[in-house]
């Protein structure tokens, strides 16, 4: 089976380094897994480059499955599975005491009976009857007898026609006593002694070889484990970058792509080194494996002549232990990218907020000089500036506090907060970053439950659906405000935030502070859900289902049944004929309310929660033809 090792490299995808799965062939003649090449080209974009020879294609080639290669890979995998595995308690094989005869050796005296012994002095084989003189007569007592040997002529020296009963280790050949004259400078030894010495050496070498193979196996596993750790670290960093960019996504998508690409290139650089190391170790292991098998085969040969010839060759082959060089990510590069993104976000927030904050000041003190000192060149923000600014907010008059708190949510309208004067005064006494008192929460909640639809619409925000989170069966239309369930999956590009288990989609913007309201029109609303969730909610597996985890809250329509779901706990709700649902999210006081909307609003369900993360609008479709439309802010 050793011949299968080089074949394994030829039948492996150069992208994932595993046997081909659904192989396709590029126009330049190279083969890859269909899914691996699709993901590579989806991220790369035109021109589409061959990952192996870098040949470029301006338009994406139409690729077809290589059925012949697919069949070859399948047969190869079956052959690999059939290979025997060595037991844990393996010991070196014991060399046979005598060669295993193939057929019977005839007596050289009578040429009829079967020989039972071979005399190495007479160079003949004898049956039991004609062997009797060697057993009875003292004249033959010094003739060594062995089990029957078929080819006695190999034991004779072709030059001197004498029995070769010595072995020269320097030349690796058996010689007769006359040949010893030509081997004066060598150290020949009797065949039995030379055979024993070489057998002991090969046993030791086989043990060392097994240790090297085990070391190579552990090194291969370690390389793959470290490579997986690199993937996890880089993916976590990319997720953190994405969270930082969500509040300014509409303005700096290009910056996000550039920063993400740097980390991907660093990952690719490190993975490329790991792949090279892995291939070298794989080849090394294959060579050692082949040597091991040849040594095992040599140790099974009982014929001393054949064994010595083979053993002398194998003894000259040397192997070295495996070595794995140190390969690490450039953490300084990753740290620099993350730090520059954080600074850019803080600078962008400051300049986006600054013109809007000054409007109330101009109304209070017209002509204030502070409105004319806006710098033209951005400066790097100092982290300590944010702390005194937050400490001063409660000391300002309530209208300015409300306006400042509104602007903490990216893209929110200016007229968000219009609570009563008593609520404003109580809110001003609560330090920013601390949860509001329970009495204040209850009072604010009662205030919003009593509001009319007209009053709720004053808090309306524009909700846009995020393409990067949409499940492959979710279709987005009308400027990303309508979601419907398709029969056939779309070919969306891979993204770490995309749902893969449930047909769900999130809103583009997240909300950390303030009060926000939006309405959703349900069409064929037998099987759908509307809610909110943290950005950290799972995207894969059953735990990614809306309301089935501790990071999401929703109201769900299942045929005629309506339920509220959170943390996999269901609360059955009264039925309603309303086809529109309103969602009110109050981040400052910790509650989310679901309304059934007709001409008026009717309470469906409410959750009181001390939110610890930013929240995203969340939508779920689980019936073909179901459609959710986010209503216009107008």
N, C-alpha and C positions, 0 to 999 in steps of 0.2 A: 504493500500500500504506500510505500515511500514515494512512488512516482506520482501520487496524487497531490503532494505538497506544492510543486511548481504550478500545477493546474489550478489550485485554489486561488493563486494570485491572478491568473488570467480570467477567472470567472468571478472576480470581485469588482464591485463598482468603485471607481476611484474617488467618489464623493463621500459615500458612507462607509467604504472599506469593508463591506459585507457582501455575501453572494447576491447576485442580481435578483431583484424582485420586479417582475414585469419589464424586462429589458427592452430598450429602444435604441435605434442606431441613428446617429447624426449623419448629415450629408458628407461630412469629412471622414466617416468610417469608424467612429469610436462609439462604444456602447456604455450606457448608464442605466440605472434604475429610472423608470418613467417618473415616479413621484419625486426623486431627488433632482432630476433635471428640471422638472416643472417648478419646483420651489426655487431652485437657483436662478432660473430665467425670470421668474415672477419678481424677485427682489432686484435682479440686475437690470432688467429693461433693455431696450435696444441701444446699441447693437448687441445681439445675442452672441456671446462667445462660447466656444467649446471649452469646457473646464479642463480638457487634457492638452489640446494643441493650440488653444486660443484663437482658432479660426473664427472670424466674425460673420454674422448674418444680419442684414438690415431688417428683414422681416422674419418673424418667428417660423422656423421650418415645421411642416406637418410631419410628425413622427408617428411611426407605426410599430407595433409590438414585434420583436424579433422572436418568432415562434421556434426556430431551430435552436437558437441560443437558450431559450427558456427550457426546452427539453433537455439540452445538455446539462444545464445547471441542476435540473431536477434529478437526473441520473447521478450526477456527482454528489449531491447531498445524500442520496440513498446509499451510495458507496461509502461515504464518510460515516454515516450512522452504523453501518455494518462492521466497521473496524473494531477489533477487540481491544478492550482496555486492560492494562496491566493491573493486577491486584495490588493492594497496599502492602501486603506482606511478601513482596517479590524478593527472590534470592537469585543470584547468578546461576545459570544452568550448569549442570555437572557434565563434564565431557565423558563420553562413553568409553568403557575400558577396551572395547574392540570394535572394529568397523561392523556395521550392519550389512550382512551379506545380501547381495542381490542375486537370487538364484543359487544354484549349487555348484561347488567346485569339484571337478572330477579328479580322481586319483591319477597322478602322473605315472604310476608304475603299471597299473592294470588298465587304466583308461576307461573303467566301467563303474566301479563303486564310487561312492561319494566320499570326498576327502574329509577328514576330521581334524587334521593338523597340517601346518606348513612348517617345514624346516628352513630356517634362514641361512644355514650353512650349505645344505644340499640344494637349496633353491628349488624345492619341489614339494608338492602336496601329496599326502598319503592317506589312504583309507585306514580303518581300524586294523585290518589284517596286516597290511604292509608297513604299518607304523610300529609293529611289535619289535623289530630290531632296535629302533631308537629307544624303546622303553626297557628292553631286556639287556642289550649288549652294552658293556662299559665303554666301548669305542665311541658310542654316540652320546655319551652322557653330557658332553659340553656343547651339544647342538641345541640352540634355543628353539623352542617350538611355540607357534602362535596359532590362533584360529585360522581357518582357511583363508588364503589371500588369492584373489583372482589374478591380478597382474603382477607377477613376481619380477618381471623385467624392469619395472620402474625402480625396484630396490637396487639394481645393479648400476654401477658407475659406467656410463657409455664409453668413457675413455680408457678405463683400466679393467673393465669387466669384473669388478670386485663388488662385494656387498658394501653399500653406503651405510655405515653404522655410526657416523659422526655428523654433527651439525655445526656449521660456521656461522655465528651470529653477525659477524662483520659483513659477510656477503649474503647472508640469508638463504643458504642452500645446504643440502645434505651432501656429504663427501665420503669417500672411502679412505682407508688408512694410507694409501699411496698418495692421494690428493693432499694429504697433510703436509707433504714436502712443499707444495706450492702455497700453503697457508701458514708459513712459519711465523709471520707477524700477527696472526689471528689467534683467537682463543677458542678453538673447537672443543666441543663437549660431546659425550655420548648422547644418543638420541633420547633416551629416557630422561636424563638429567636436563637437557635443553628443553624438552617438552614440558617438564614440570616447572622450570623457571619461567618460560613464556606463558604457561597457563596461569601462574600466580600473578604475573604482571598484567595480563589481560583482565583477570578478575578485578584487580585493583582499578584498572582503567575504566572498566565497565561501571564500577561503583561510583567513581568520580563523574563519569558521564551522566549517570542518572541524577546525581546531585546538581549538575549543571542544567539538565533539562528541567528539573523542578524549579531551580532558580529562574530560568527563562520563563517558565509558566507564571511564576509569581510576578516577575517583572512586567510581563504582558498585561496581567490583570491590574497591576498598579498603574501602568500607563493609561489604561482605559478609565480607571477610577479617577485618576488625576485629571484626565481630559473631561470627564463628566463634571468634576468640581469646577473646572474652568468655565464650562457651559453654564452651570448654575450661577456662578458669581457674575458672569457677564450678563446673563438674563435678568438677574436681580437689579443690576445697575441700570439696564435698559428700562426696566419697569419703573424704577425711581425717576429716571429722566422723563418718562412719559407722564407720570403724575405731576412733575414740575411744569411740564409744558401744557397741561390740559387747560389752565386758566388763560393762557395766551395762545392757544392753538391756531386761532384764525389769523393771527398776525405773524407767527414765527414757525410755521410748518417746515419751511426750508431749513431753519436753524436746528430743529429737532432731528431732521433727517441727517444733517451733517454730523451732529454730535453722536447720534446712534451709529453712523457708519464708521466713526473712529474706533468705537469699542468693538464693532464687528470685525474690522480689519485687524485689531489687536488679537481678538479671539482666533481669527483665521490664521494669523502669523504663528501663534502658539500651537494651535491645532495642527498646522502644517509640520511644525517640528516634531510634535508628538507622533504624527502619522509616519514621518520618516523614521523615527526611532522604532516605532512599532514594526514597520516593514523589515528593518535591519534585524530586530530581535526575532521576528518570525522566520527569516531566512536562516539565522544562526541556529534556531531551535530545529529547523528542518535538517540542517547539516549534521547536527549532533544526533538527531533521531536516526538518520540514515547510518551513521557510524555505529550507533548502539545496535541496530538491527544486524549489521554485518558482523559485529563482534559476537552477538548471540549465535548467529549462524555458524561462525567459526568454532565456537565452543561446543557445538553439537557434533562436530566431526570427530569420529573415533580414530580414523586413519591418521597416524602420526605424521606421515609425509604430507598429506593434504593440509593437515592442521598447521604444521610448521610453515609451509609456504604461505598460507593465508594469514597466519598470526604475525609473521615477520612484516608483511605489508601493513597490517592494521596497527602494529606497534609504532610504526613511523609516523602515523597521522597524529597531529597534536590538536587539542582544542583548548580554548580559553574561556574563563567564566564570563557571563554577560555583564555589561555595564550600562547603566542608564544615566545619561547626563542630566544636570539640573536645568529645568525649563520652567519659567514662571511668567505670569502676566506683568506688564508694565503698569504697576499700581499707581505710579506717579502720573502717568498719562491719563488713566481712568479718573483719578482724584482731580486732576486739573480740568478735565471735561465737566465733571459733576459740579465743581466749584464755579466754573465760568457760567454754567447754566443757572445755578442758584443766584449768582449776582445779577445776571441778565433779567431773571424773573423779578427780583426786588426792584431793580431800576425801572423796568417796564411798569410795574404796579404803581411806583411813585409818580411817574410821568403821566400815566393814564388817569390816576386819581386827582392829580394836582389841579388841573383846570376846573374840574367839577366841584371840588371842595371850596374853591374860592367864590363860587356863585352866591351862596348864602351870605358870605362875608361882605360881598358888594352890596347886597340888599340891606344889610344892617348898617354898614359904614361905607356909604358911597364914596368913591374916589380914593379908597385906601391905597397907599403906595405899594402894598404887597402884591397887587395884581400885575405889576409891570416889571418884576425882577425875575421872570422865567428864564432860566439859562438856555442857551442854544446848543451847548455841547454837553452831552450826558457825562456825569461824573460817577465814579464808582461809589455806591452807597456804603456807608459804615454801619455794621450790624448794630451798634449801640444806639443808633438814632431811633429805632423802632420802640425801644423800651420807654424813654421819657415821653414819646408821643402818645402811647397808650395810657400812661399814667395821667396825662393831662386831659384826656377825653372826658372823663366823668365830671371835670370841673367846668366844662363849657356849658352854655345854655342848651336846654333840651333839643331845640330844632337843629342845632349844629351836630349834636350827638347822633341824632337820628339820621341825618344826611351822611355823616361819616361812616356809620355802621352799614348803611345801604351800599356804599361804594366798595365795601370789602368783597362783594360778590361780582365777579367779572361779568359785564354785559347786562346787569340789572337796571331797570328804569329808575328815574330819580324819585318818583313819588311812591316809595315802598311803604313807609311807616307813618301811620296817622293814628296811633293809639291815643287814648285820653291823657290829659295832663297828669293825672295821678299815676298812670302806668309809666309815663316818661320819667317822672321824678323817681319812682321806685327803681326803674332800670338804671338810672344814672348812678345810684348808690351801689350797684353790684360791680365789682372789679371785672374788667375784661379778662376772659380766660377761665373764670370760675362759673359753675352752674348757678342759675338763678334759683332763689328760694322757692320751696314747694308752693307756698301761698301765692306768690307772684305767678308761677306757672299756671296754677288752677284759675286764677283771675283772668289771665290772658287767654287761656283756652276757652273759658266761658264767653269772653268777648267775641272771639272768632266764631264760635258756634251760633251766636245770635246774629251775625252779620248776614245781610242779604247778598244775592248774587252780584248785584251792581257794586256793592262794597268790596266783595272778594275780587272782582275783576280789576280793581285798582292795583292789585299785587301781581298781575299777570306777567309772566316772563315768556320769552320766545324759546321754545324747546326744539332743538334740531337733533335728529337721530345720528348717532355716530357710526359711520360705515365700518370702522375698524373693529367694532364689537359685534356686528350683525352676524348671526348664524348663516351658514351657506344657503339655507332654504328660505331666508327672510329677504324679500325684495323691498327696496327702498325707492320711493318716487316722490314727485312734486317737491323738489328741493329738500329732500330728506325729512319730510314731515309726515309721510304715509308709509306704513309697514304692512306687508301682506305676506301670506305663506304660499310659496311656490311648490309645484309638484316635483320639479327637478332642481337639484342643488346648483347654485351659481359657482362660477370659478373665481371666487374671491381670493385675493392674495393672502398668504399666511400672515397672521399677526398674533402676538402673545395675548392681546386682550379680546380676541374673538371667541365667542361662545361656540363650543363644538358638540355639546351634549343636548341642550335644549334650544328651541327656536326662539331666541331672545335677542334683544337689542337694547342698548342704553342711550341716554341722551348725551350730547357732545359735551355740555358744560356741567360742572359740579357746583354744589352750593355748600359753603362752609358757615356762612352767617346770613342773617337777614330773613325776610319772609317772602315766599315765592308761591305762585299759584299758576296752574295750567289745567286745561281741560282736554279730554280725549274722547273722540267720537268712535263708538263701537259699531262695526258693520258685521253682520253675521256673528254676533257676539256670544255664540254658544260656548266657545272654547278659547278663552283668552284671559290675560291678567294684566293689571296695571299697578305699579308700586314704585318704591324707591329702594336704593341699595348703596352700600359702601363700594368704593372702587376696588377694594381688596377682595371682593366676593369671588369665589372660584369660577373658572371659565370651563372646566371640564368635569365630567362625572356627575352623579346624582346630586351632589351637594351644590352644584351650580344652579339648581332649579329655584326659581324665584319663590321666596317664602319658606323654603325648606332648609334654611340655615339661619344663624344668628346675625347675619349681615344684610338682611333684606326684609321688607314689609310690603304686603300687597293685598289687593282684593281680586278674587278670581271668579270667573264665570265658567261653570262646568254644566253645560246644557242649561236647564232652568235653575240650577242650584248656584247660589252665591255664597262664597266663603272668604273669610279673612285669614291670611296665613302669615305666621312668623315663627322662626326657629322650629319648623316642622310641626307646629301646633295649629290645628284648624278650629275656626270659630264660625259656625253656620249663621248666615245673615238673612233677614227677611227678604223676600223677592221684590223686585222692582221692574217696572216697564221702561224705565229710563234707558236710553241708548247712549247717553253721554255721562262721563264720570269726571268730577273735578277733584284735584289733588292740591291740598294746601300744606306746605312744608314750612314750619317755623323752626329754623336752626337755633335761634337765640334762646328760645324757651323750651325746646325739646319736645315737639309733638308733630305728628303728621295726621291730617284728617282727609278721609275719602267721602265725597259728596255724590249723591245721585242728582243729576242736573236735568230739570225740565224748565218750566217758566221760573220756578223757584229752586232752591237747593234743599236737599234732604240728607241728613246724616246717614251714611252707610256704616262707617266704623272709624275709630280714632285710636292712635297709639301714642302713649307718652313715654319718651325715651331721652336719656341723656346721650346725645350723639357724640361719638368720639372721632369720627372721620367725616370727610366731605361726602355728600350724598349725590347720587345721580338718578334722574328719572329712569325707570325700568319698565319694559314692556315684554309680554310673552304671548306667543301665538302657538296653539297646538291643534289646529283643525284646518284642513285644506280649504282655502277660500276666505278664511278669516282675515279681517283688515282692521287696523287701528289708524286713526287720523288724528294728529296733534292739531288742535284748533288754533286758528290764527290769533295773535295777541290783540288784534283789533276787535 
